[in-house]
């Protein structure tokens, strides 16, 4: 019980300030509307990115712009019609919100960030499992941006005496982010996952990506490319928002949010859950090793940012002490109820 009582984490102290959250949210929204205005005539309809079914029901549009659909077969939510590759290339290479977010990510490097620290410790454990097979291994991060996570992971491996047995590489489609690498020792490349996979079949023992799957027009093609890059028995480890998680449920995609909802075009194009992710990874030719929702910020986000109304079932959270909030956050983690989902699969 002690671990649950200590489970409360302050979003503002450990992630970003309220001012940063508001600035990034507004810039994201402005950039989203700009992309819609300029490119929406070329948006294309697509089947459900989770199960492939063609039938859907329209939900509320995203801030009066992008269409949001719900699959009639698996109930997954996704953006439809979907932004084109040209629209996404413009968004990721030219829109200001990505530069703002990149600055926040770079500020976490070697700063004791709870996000990077927990993530690097977990991945280091996976690397130790793979090294126990007796051979040096190759590790790839897709969507590595400027390499903040790889840099911290390298430090962790060095501290454990494992660095000389692990080769770290990163790939990102954002050329500017790769140019701003936080660590000159990192091997970073500019490419798409599918493009990089074409020349790196059966090359890696661990491929990882964080908060990336929800950004893709065709996440199934992406995951099959990942599978092709893995050696037999290799691991793919990834994180993605849990659209059924507590703060995503309390604050919808049309509310102000300090972190993006599972649906937030043109950035987040489909929403994954612990229910639909299993079906998705089986379609991508993987087997599930581990799935949990280890998020830290749900209760603090709802406490700080949920609009207080008499009709809201979440308003009473104001009455909870930090100890009680910690207990609730601990419950959310154990019951697959946090809005942050972590998954490890194997080829």
Secondary structure, DSSP 8 states (H G I E B T S, - for coil): -HHHHT----HHHHT--HHHHHHHHHHHHHHHHHHHHHHGGG-B----TTT----EEE---BTTTB-EEEETTT--EEESSB--HHHHHHHHHH-HHHHHHHHHHHHTTTTT-HHHHHHHHHHHHHHHHHHTTSS-EEEEEES-TTSHHHHHHHHHHHHTT-GGGEEEEEEES-HHHHHT-S-TTSEEEE--HHHHHTT-TT-EEEEEEES-GGG-TTHHHHHHHHHHHEEEEEEEEEEEEBTTSHHHHHS-TTS--SS--S-BTTTB-EEB-TTHHHHHHHHTT-EEEEEE---S-HHHHHHHHS---TT-TTGGGGG--HHHHHHHHHHHHHTT-SSEEEEEEE-
